[in-house]
């Protein structure tokens, strides 16, 4: 397995952030990379934004700064569709990978790879958040505004996060990635309330639409190693993308997955189809002129995002679900990201009766988590 690890061309450090332990650790791990101290990250961000190729250029720089707001926020689930009551930790922003369909191209105003280094504030905020949310099971993760493990060889944040949440009996921590950056994970004693999850796709989509990401086979092998270590694992087929031959090629990946990874270690698999705001289409056309994924039969949904017509989505989902159940059995919880009640009913045969119902369903592989 080849580990592709991100290295920036330059590191910018906010002057008030130099003394944080995380800053010192990252700089030690990047001892050969040029460093520049800056007064105001906003000025740097604006200078990058007015340059040409801002998204590509931004990914070559690493910014170390403080999180001045809230670290923990609810996942911004799309309106009119079923949400899963997920919470996100905004520790890293932006991603060194460059997937054609990535919504961060549209969503983030800061194009730099950014790490918030004031971890003591994170732990304090998490203490308060968890005290306020003691009734019920919580799912929380770091993979919404950046890849959970893409920078882990620099930050080593996976060790701190797993250690912090290990004894939090009503919390499930998910670290979601497309990478194979698992060295730190393999050094840690497994925590039964931690899930290491991989975003998967067909081999063709991974090759043509997920620049910088490891091959699907390498991701599955990383998941196998992590599961054999004793960690629970999850998988996200999202976005599932239509193209000639998609059924056979997704089937090959699902077969490979279940041949490699013990289904008993899998806690959930999520499914989602290609969707994006209409304004992202222009960005994708400009940055990735050879891609064809944005020219399929798309319609604007209730949330304003472009997505496949409902019959096409149902066809995708039913086929993927059949493949998963054929190879992995009926016990692994399956759920949809940003889908309607009708899709749930027609593809999975049931509809959650609210977020608490879905939470109970997704936490069922963990047994009694609460003290």
C-alpha positions in Angstrom: 0.0 0.0 0.0 1.4 3.4 -1.1 0.8 6.2 1.4 0.3 9.5 -0.4 1.0 12.2 2.2 0.4 15.9 1.7 3.3 18.3 2.0 2.8 22.1 1.5 5.1 24.3 -0.5 5.0 26.9 2.4 3.6 27.2 5.9 2.0 30.4 7.1 1.7 30.8 10.8 -0.4 33.5 12.6 2.0 35.2 15.0 -0.3 34.6 17.9 -0.4 30.8 17.1 3.3 30.0 17.4 3.2 28.9 21.0 0.5 26.3 20.7 1.7 22.7 21.1 0.0 21.6 17.9 1.8 24.4 15.9 5.2 23.2 17.3 4.4 19.6 16.4 3.4 20.4 12.8 6.5 22.6 12.3 8.7 19.8 13.6 7.1 17.4 11.1 7.7 20.0 8.4 11.2 21.1 9.3 12.3 21.4 5.7 9.4 23.5 4.5 9.6 27.4 4.4 7.7 29.2 7.1 6.4 32.7 7.2 4.8 34.5 10.2 1.8 36.7 9.4 -0.2 39.2 11.4 -3.6 38.7 9.9 -4.8 35.5 8.2 -7.6 37.4 6.5 -5.1 39.5 4.5 -3.3 36.4 3.3 -6.6 34.7 2.4 -7.7 37.8 0.4 -4.4 37.9 -1.5 -4.7 34.3 -2.5 -8.3 34.8 -3.5 -7.5 37.5 -6.0 -4.8 35.5 -7.7 -5.4 33.2 -10.6 -6.1 29.5 -10.0 -7.0 30.3 -6.4 -8.2 26.8 -5.5 -5.2 25.0 -6.9 -2.8 27.6 -5.4 -4.5 27.6 -2.0 -3.9 23.8 -1.6 -0.2 24.3 -1.9 -0.1 26.4 1.3 -0.7 25.4 4.9 -2.1 28.0 7.3 -1.8 27.5 11.1 -4.2 29.8 13.0 -6.7 29.8 15.8 -10.3 28.9 15.7 -12.0 32.1 17.0 -15.5 30.8 16.9 -17.2 27.5 17.7 -15.4 24.3 16.9 -18.5 22.1 17.2 -21.5 22.7 15.0 -24.5 20.6 13.7 -23.9 19.1 10.3 -25.6 21.4 7.7 -28.1 18.8 6.4 -29.9 19.9 3.3 -33.5 21.2 3.8 -36.5 19.1 3.0 -34.6 15.8 3.3 -34.0 13.5 6.2 -31.1 14.5 8.4 -29.1 12.2 10.7 -28.4 14.6 13.6 -24.7 14.5 13.0 -22.2 17.0 14.6 -19.0 18.2 13.1 -15.7 19.4 14.6 -14.2 22.1 12.5 -10.6 21.3 13.2 -9.1 21.3 9.7 -10.5 23.3 6.7 -10.1 22.4 3.1 -8.6 19.2 1.6 -5.4 18.5 -0.3 -7.3 16.1 -2.5 -9.1 17.6 -5.5 -12.3 15.8 -6.4 -14.2 17.2 -9.3 -17.5 17.1 -7.4 -16.3 18.5 -4.1 -18.7 21.0 -2.6 -15.9 22.7 -0.7 -15.0 24.5 -4.0 -18.2 26.3 -3.6 -18.6 26.4 0.1 -15.3 27.6 1.6 -14.2 31.2 1.1 -10.7 30.3 2.5 -8.8 28.4 -0.3 -5.8 27.5 2.0 -5.4 24.2 3.8 -6.0 25.4 7.3 -5.4 23.8 10.7 -6.9 25.4 13.9 -4.2 24.9 16.5 -5.9 26.0 19.7 -6.8 22.5 20.9 -7.3 23.5 24.5 -10.3 25.6 23.4 -11.6 22.6 21.5 -11.5 20.3 24.5 -13.2 23.0 26.6 -15.9 23.5 24.1 -16.4 19.7 23.7 -16.7 19.4 27.5 -19.5 22.0 27.5 -21.2 20.5 24.4 -21.3 17.0 25.9 -22.6 18.2 29.2 -25.5 19.9 27.4 -26.2 16.7 25.3 -26.1 13.9 27.8 -29.6 12.5 26.9 -29.1 10.1 24.0 -26.4 8.9 21.7 -24.3 11.5 19.7 -22.5 11.0 16.5 -19.7 13.4 15.8 -16.8 13.6 13.3 -14.2 15.8 11.7 -14.7 14.9 8.0 -17.1 17.5 6.8 -15.0 20.5 5.9 -11.8 18.5 5.4 -10.5 14.9 5.2 -10.1 13.5 8.8 -6.8 11.8 8.1 -5.2 13.7 5.1 -3.1 15.8 7.5 -2.7 13.3 10.3 1.0 12.7 9.6 1.5 16.4 10.4 -1.0 17.0 13.1 -1.4 13.6 14.8 -4.8 14.8 15.8 -6.3 11.3 15.5 -4.5 10.2 18.7 -5.8 13.2 20.7 -9.4 12.8 19.4 -9.6 9.1 20.0 -8.1 9.5 23.5 -10.6 12.3 24.4 -13.7 10.4 23.3 -12.6 6.9 24.4 -14.4 7.2 27.8 -17.4 9.3 26.5 -19.9 6.5 26.6 -22.8 8.2 24.8 -20.7 9.5 21.9 -19.6 7.8 18.6 -16.6 9.5 17.0 -16.2 9.1 13.2 -13.0 9.9 11.4 -13.8 9.9 7.7 -11.2 9.8 4.9 -10.3 9.0 1.3 -6.7 8.4 2.3 -4.5 5.6 3.5 -2.8 7.8 6.1 -3.3 5.3 9.0 0.1 5.0 10.7 -1.1 6.8 13.8 -4.4 4.9 13.9 -2.4 1.6 13.9 -0.4 2.8 16.9 -3.5 3.5 19.0 -5.4 1.0 21.2 -8.8 0.6 19.5 -11.7 2.5 21.1 -15.0 0.7 20.7 -16.8 4.0 20.2 -14.5 5.2 17.4 -15.3 4.5 13.7 -12.7 4.9 11.0 -14.7 5.4 7.8 -13.8 5.5 4.1 -15.4 7.2 1.2 -15.5 4.7 -1.7 -16.5 4.9 -5.3 -16.1 2.8 -8.4 -12.5 2.4 -9.7 -13.3 4.6 -12.7 -14.7 7.5 -10.7 -11.9 7.3 -8.2 -9.4 7.4 -11.1 -11.0 10.1 -13.2 -12.8 12.3 -10.6 -10.8 12.0 -7.3 -7.4 13.6 -8.1 -4.8 12.9 -5.4 -6.8 10.2 -3.7 -5.4 6.6 -3.4 -6.9 3.9 -5.5 -10.0 2.2 -4.2 -8.1 -1.0 -3.7 -5.6 0.9 -1.4 -8.4 2.4 0.6 -10.1 -1.0 1.1 -6.7 -2.5 2.2 -6.3 0.3 4.7 -9.7 -0.4 6.1 -8.8 -4.1 6.3 -5.7 -3.3 8.4 -7.6 -0.9 10.7 -10.4 -3.5 11.2 -7.9 -6.2 11.9 -6.3 -3.8 14.5 -9.7 -3.9 16.3 -11.4 -0.6 15.2 -14.9 -0.4 13.9 -15.1 0.7 10.3 -17.7 2.5 8.2 -18.1 3.2 4.5 -19.7 5.9 2.4 -20.6 5.3 -1.2 -21.2 9.0 -1.9 -21.6 10.4 -4.4 -22.7 7.4 -6.5 -22.3 8.5 -10.1 -24.0 7.1 -13.2 -22.1 6.2 -16.4 -22.1 3.4 -18.9 -21.0 0.3 -16.9 -21.6 1.7 -13.5 -23.5 -1.4 -12.2 -20.7 -3.8 -13.0 -17.9 -1.5 -11.7 -19.6 -0.7 -8.4 -20.3 -4.4 -8.0 -16.6 -5.1 -8.3 -15.8 -2.7 -5.6 -18.5 -4.0 -3.2 -17.3 -7.6 -3.8 -13.7 -6.6 -3.1 -14.8 -4.7 0.0 -16.5 -7.7 1.6 -13.8 -10.1 0.6 -11.3 -8.0 2.3 -13.0 -6.5 5.4 -14.9 -8.5 8.1 -18.6 -7.4 8.0 -18.6 -7.9 11.7 -16.4 -4.8 12.1 -18.6 -2.7 9.8 -21.0 -0.4 11.7 -22.7 1.5 8.8 -22.7 2.2 5.1 -24.2 5.4 3.8 -25.4 6.0 0.3 -25.8 9.3 -1.6 -26.0 10.2 -5.3 -24.4 13.0 -7.1 -25.8 16.4 -6.1 -24.5 19.9 -6.0 -25.6 23.6 -6.0 -26.2 24.9 -9.6 -23.4 27.5 -9.0 -20.9 24.7 -8.5 -21.5 23.5 -12.1 -19.7 26.5 -13.5 -16.8 26.0 -11.2 -16.5 22.3 -12.2 -16.7 23.2 -15.9 -13.9 25.7 -15.5 -11.6 23.6 -13.4 -12.3 20.2 -14.9 -13.2 20.7 -18.5 -12.9 16.9 -19.3 -15.4 15.7 -16.7 -18.8 14.5 -18.0 -20.5 13.9 -14.6 -22.3 17.2 -14.7 -24.1 16.6 -18.0 -26.3 13.7 -17.0 -30.1 13.9 -16.5 -30.2 16.3 -13.5 -33.1 18.2 -12.0 -33.2 20.8 -9.3 -34.5 19.2 -6.0 -36.5 20.7 -3.2 -33.3 22.0 -1.6 -32.2 23.8 -4.8 -29.4 21.3 -5.6 -29.1 19.5 -8.9 -29.5 15.8 -8.6 -30.6 12.8 -10.7 -34.2 12.3 -11.5 -35.9 10.3 -8.8 -36.3 7.1 -11.0 -32.6 7.2 -11.8 -31.7 7.6 -8.1 -33.9 4.7 -7.1 -32.3 2.6 -9.8 -28.8 3.4 -8.4 -29.8 2.8 -4.8 -31.7 -0.4 -5.3 -28.8 -1.9 -7.2 -26.2 -0.9 -4.7 -28.3 -2.1 -1.8 -28.8 -5.4 -3.4 -25.1 -5.8 -4.0 -24.3 -4.9 -0.4 -26.8 -7.3 1.0 -25.7 -10.1 -1.4 -22.1 -9.8 -0.3 -22.4 -8.5 3.2 -25.7 -9.8 4.5 -28.7 -8.0 6.1 -27.2 -6.8 9.4 -25.1 -3.8 8.5 -27.1 -0.6 8.9 -27.6 1.3 5.6 -28.7 4.9 5.4 -29.1 7.7 3.0 -27.4 11.1 3.1 -29.7 13.9 2.0 -32.6 11.9 0.7 -36.4 12.1 0.9 -38.8 9.9 2.9 -40.0 8.4 -0.4 -36.5 7.3 -1.4 -36.1 5.7 2.1 -39.4 3.9 1.8 -39.0 2.6 -1.8 -35.3 1.7 -1.6 -34.8 0.5 2.0 -38.4 -0.3 2.9 -38.7 1.9 6.0 -38.5 5.6 7.0 -37.0 6.9 10.3 -39.5 8.4 12.6 -37.2 11.3 13.3 -33.6 11.9 14.2 -33.8 9.9 17.4 -35.1 6.8 15.5 -32.2 7.1 13.0 -29.7 7.6 15.8 -30.8 4.4 17.5 -30.6 2.5 14.2 -27.1 3.7 13.5 -25.8 3.1 17.0 -27.3 -0.4 17.2 -24.0 -2.2 16.3 -22.3 -0.6 19.3 -24.6 -2.2 22.0 -25.3 -0.2 25.2 -23.1 2.9 25.0 -24.5 5.0 27.7 -23.3 4.7 31.3 
